Amino acid sequence: MTFLPIRVLVLEDHLFQRSMAVSLLKQLGCQEVLQASSGSEALAVLQCAGYVDVVVCDLQMDGMDGLEFIQRISAAGQVGAIIVSSGLPGDVRLAVRQMGALLGVNMLGDVGKPLLKETLQPLLELALRQGPVPGEPATGLDTADEQQMRNAMADQQLEAYYQPKFDLQTGALQGVEVLARWNHPFKGVLSPAVFLPAIERAGLMDALLLALMRQALTLQRQVKGMGVNLGLAFNLQAGQLADAGLIVLIKDVLADFQALGFGITFELTESGLLEVPAVSLENLVRLRMMGCRLSIDDFGAGFSSLQRLCQLPFNEIKLDAEFVRGLLQEPRCRAVIGSTLALGKTLGMSVVVEGIETLEQHQALLQLGCTLGQGYWFARPMKGDDLLRWLQRNAPSSQFNGGDL
């Protein structure tokens, strides 16, 4: 029997189904299995027992139901992930997962009813793989204030982490997304959720972008000596595009490193592109004129995707991870992925699928014709030194044409 060193709470009001779920989880080797018959009882269990890795959560219950429970635990930091187990229709369960994701809850998956080993075990193993992720918010950690972030920027404590993008068919590296982490002198590595709001309030978003670019371009220069052209993708907020001076600063940084624009991608979240003023559109065009690529991030999470694709000069679509989470259970998610792939092909845009976390998802995406993706199944975000070691082990299969990013 496989041993899974995780704590699981079963939230189910039906005694027989709850007993069956507890028995199955113990058979699967879970270290500890707790149980509750209502949302209020589950909160009491968490109060006494502390943090649990996974809650297997029913939705329809007397008293506090599953929806209210998910809302209540969203800000408490007592639950690592939720697995929905309900007999409600698939579209309703999908909406619940989307609600939880909007509340910041890790909605790990949906197993329906009855609980089956073959559907539950991969999700539990995924929870184990995710575990405590370096750079993720610590439980109960307060967000930083503006002065702390000014000091952190001055002390160069903001560090670039790199999450690879892969060719799903060959496993070859297709570039990296550059992410910010705060290397706090006492609290360790902290995620953007802790510091990014303060960075934005302090007007330091451009300074952060340029600092990350300098670190990443230094790494790009290092790996070029290994025969690897490492494409870099940076996150850019739509609001930053309103500053005409930002493009000049980006051009100057590239010139300092003698770097070419075609090795750089800027990812813009779709939800921030509802209204794009003329100066922002001009800056997007100027980035394209420099050879940079533009990616519309979290595609499908907003409400104006098709309009934005028609109006703005993007090269790439990054499909929101929520569609991958529902891929194996929801025909709607599979249809959205297939339609986005067809749309990208028609528009001459590459499509990158985010959030690939299991072998089953990877195989299903290959069947749909997906070619590019990223997620924990392939690699977590890593420091530059770790990426260099990874490249040294895998250099022959990591070379690519940076222009294809």
N, C-alpha and C positions, 0 to 999 in steps of 0.2 A: 504494500500500500504506500502511495506517495505521501510524504509528510509536507504539509503546507503550514509554515510558521506564521499564521495570520489568525486574527480574532474576527469572528463573524457573528452578527446579530440577525436573527430571523424575526421579522415583524409580520405576523400573520394571525388573524383572528379566528380562523377555523382550526380547532384543536387537532383533527386528524392530519390536515395538510401541514400544520406547523410541526407536528411530530415526525412526519415523513421527511420534511426539509431538514430538520435537525439530524435525523438519522443519516440522510444522504451526505450532509456536510461532514459528519464524523467519518463516514466511509471514505470520503475523499481525502481525509487526513488533516483537516483543519485543526489547528492547535487548540482552539477554544471556541465553543459554539454557545451563544447566549440566545434567549428568546423572549418575546413580548407579544401580547395579544392586541395591543392598541398603541397608537402614537404616544399617548401620555405615559403608558407603561414603559415604552421604549426609551423615552427621555429620562425616566426614573432609573432605568437600568444603566444608561450612559452616565448619569450623575454618580452612581455608585461604582460602576466598573471602570469608568474612564474611556479612553480612546478605543475604537474598534476600526479594523481595516475596511470591513465591508458590511453593509446592511442589505440583506435580501428583503425587499420591501413590497408588501401587498399594497393595493391602493384603496379598495373599498372595505371600510371597517366602520363599526359603530364608534361613536365618540370621535376622537382625533383620528382622521383618516391619513392615508399615505401622503396625500398632497400637503396637508398642513404640517405633517412631520418633516417633510423635505424642506419646507419653508423655514421651520423652526431651527433645524440644524445647519442651515446654509451659512450662518455667520458664527457658529459655535466652535468650529474646528475640532469636533469630537468624532467625526466620521471621515474615513479616507475615501470611500466610494459607495455608490448606491447601485444595486442591481434590482431592476423592477421585475416583480413576479406577479402577474395579474391576468385574469381571464377577460379583461376588457378588450375591445377591438384594437387592432394594431395601430390605427391612426391616432387613437386616444393615448395609447402608451407612448407613441412617438412624441406627441405634444407634451406629455409629462416630462420626458427626457429633455426636450427643448426648454421647458420651464426651469427644470433643475439646472441646466447649463447656464441659463441667463442669471440664475441666482448664485452662480459660482460653485455649484456642487459638481463633483466628478461623477457623472452618470455613466457608469462603467458599461452597462448593457441592459438587455431586456430578454428574459428567458421565458416569459409567458407562464402558462400552467398546462399540465402538471410539470413540476421540476424534473428535469432529466439530466443524468450525469454528463452526457455528451455536449450539452449546451452550457451547463453550469461550470464544469471543470476548466474550460479555456478562459473563462472570465476570472475565476479565482487565481489562476496562474498569471493572468495579466495583472491583477491587483498586486500579486507578489513581485512581479517584475518592476512595476511602477515604484512600489515602495516609497520611502522618503527620497525625493529627487533633489540632488544638490541644486540650490538656487531657487527652490520652491518656498513659498511663504511658511514660516514656522507658525505653529499653533499659537494664537493669541498675540502675535507680534504686532506692535503698533506700526503704523506707517510713519515714514520719516517726515521731518519738516523741511522748509525751504533752506534754512541756514545749514542744517546738517548736510544737505545735498550740495550746497555751495562749497562747503568744506571738503566733502568727499570728492567733488570734481577737482578742486585745487590740489588735493593730495593724490590724485590719479587712482582712486579706489574703484572706479567704474571699469569693469573688465569685459572684454569681448568673449562670448562663448559661441560655438559653431555647431549648428545642426545640419548634417549632410542631407542632400537630396540625391536620390538614386534612380538609376534606370531599373524599372521593376522587372524587366526581362533578363538583364545580364548581371544586375547587382553593381554595375560600375557607378562610381561617384559622378554626379552631375553638378557639383557645386555645393556651396554651403549657405545657409541663412545665418546672418550675424545677429546675435542676441546680446542684450546688456544684462550683466549681473553686478551686484555690489559686493565687493570683497571687503566686508566690514571687519575692522581690526579685532573686534570682540565677539561678534555674533556669527561670524562665518559668512558664507556665500548666500546672499539674499536676492530674491526674484524682483522683477519689475513691479509686481503688485505692491511691494513695500515702498519703493522709491519713485516710481515714474510719476505719480500724481504731483509730488513735490517738485520734481524736475520741471514738469509742465507749468506749474504755478510760478516757479522762479524764472521762467523764460529761458531755460537752459536746454531745450530740446535740440536746437541746432548745434550747440556746443557738444552735447552727447553724441549726436550723429557724427560729427567731425572727429571726435575722439575715437569712436568705434572704427571709423574708416581708416584712421592712421594705424591703429593696431592691426586691423585685418589686412591692410595693404602691405604692412611689414611682413605678415605671415605669407601673403601671396608671393612676395618677392623671395622668401625663403624656399617655398615649395617649388618655385619655378626652377631652382637649381637641381631639383629632383626629377625634372622632366615632366612636372604636372602643372597644367594650367588651371588654377583654382578660381572658378567663378564665385563672386561674392554677391549676396543679396542683403540689402539693408531695409529695415522698416522705416517708412516715412509717413508722418501724419499729414492729412490733407491741409490742415491749418498752416503747416510750415511752408506750403507752396505759395502762400499769399505774400511772402517776402521775396522780392526780386533779387535781393542780395545773396540769398542762399545758393543759387546756381553758380555765382561767381566763386563762392567759398568752396563748393564741391569741385569746380574746375581747377582751382588752385591746389587743392589737396592731391588730385589726380596728377597734376603737373609735377608736384614735389616728388612723387614716387615714379614718375614717368610711366604711369599706368594708363591703359587704354579704356575708354568708356565701354567697349563691347564686352568686357569682363565683369561689368557691374550691373546689377538689377536693383531697382527700387520697388519695394512692395507697399502698396497703399491699400488700407482697409476700405472695403466697399462702403461700409456704413458712414464713413466720413466724406463721401463724395456725392452727397445729395444735391448740393449746390456748389458749383465750381466757378468762381469769378474769372474774368478774362485774364488777370495776371497769373492765376494758377494754371490755366490752360496754356498760357505762353510758356511757363516754366516747365510743364510737362513736355511740350514740343522741344524746348531747348535741351532737355535731358536726352530726348531721342536724337536730336541733331548731334549731340556729343557721342552718340553710339551706345548710350545706356539703354537697357531694357526696362520696361515698366510692367509690373504684375499687379493685377487686381486681387487683393487678398481676401480671404473669408468669403469667397463668392457664394451667393445664395443666402447669406445671413441677413442681408438688407432687403430693400424693397425696390431698388431701381437698377438692378444688374444689367438688364438688356439695354436700357437707355444709356447707361454709362459706357457700355461696350461700343455703342454706335457713335458716341460723341467724343470719347477720349482715346488717346493714342497708345493703348496697351498692347503688349506682345504676349502676355501670359495670363492665364486664369489659375488661381489657387483655390481649389474647391474646399469649402468649409468642412472641417473634420466631422461635424455632426452627421453628414450623409454616410460617412464610412462606418460610424458607430452603428447605424441602423441598416447597413448593407445586407447582412445575412438574414435579418428578420423581416424587413419591410420592403415590399415591392416598390413602394414609392421612392425610397432612397436609391434603389438600384436603377429606377427609371430616370431619376434626376442625374445620376452620374453618367449614364449612357447618353442622355440628351446633351449634357455639358461637353462630353467628348466630341459628339457630332458637331456641336456649335463651334467648339474650338477649331476643329478641322476645317469647317466651312469658312471661318474668319481668318484662318492662317495663324492661329494662336496656339501655343503649347498649353497643355493642361497638367497642373501638378496637383496630386491628391494628397491632402494633409491627414494626419491622424491615423496612419496605418499601424496597428498595434498587435495584430495576430497573423499567424500563417494563413488562417482561413480567409481573412480579409484580403491578404496579398494575392492568394490564388483566385479569389472571386474577381478582383480588380483586373488581373491578367486576362481572365475570360471575357471581361467587358472591353478589353482593348486598351486599358490604361498603360502608359509607358513611363511616367515620371511620378515619384512620390517621396514622402518623408514621414517619419514617425518612429516611435520607440521600438517597433519591430526591427528596424534597421540600425538606428543609433539615436542616443539621447544627445542633447546639447553637451558639448565638451570644451575644455580649455584648449588654447592654441597648442600647448605642449602635447596634450593628449591626441589632438588631431594629427600632429606631426608624426607621432609614434604609429598612429593608425595608418597613415599614408605610407610610412616606411615598410609596414607589413603588407600593404595591399597596393603598392605603387603601380604594378603592371596593369591592374584592372581599374585604376582610378583616373587614367588620362582621358581627356575629352576635349572637344573643341569648345572653348569658352564662349564662342559666338552662338552656340546652340542652347545656352542657358535660358 
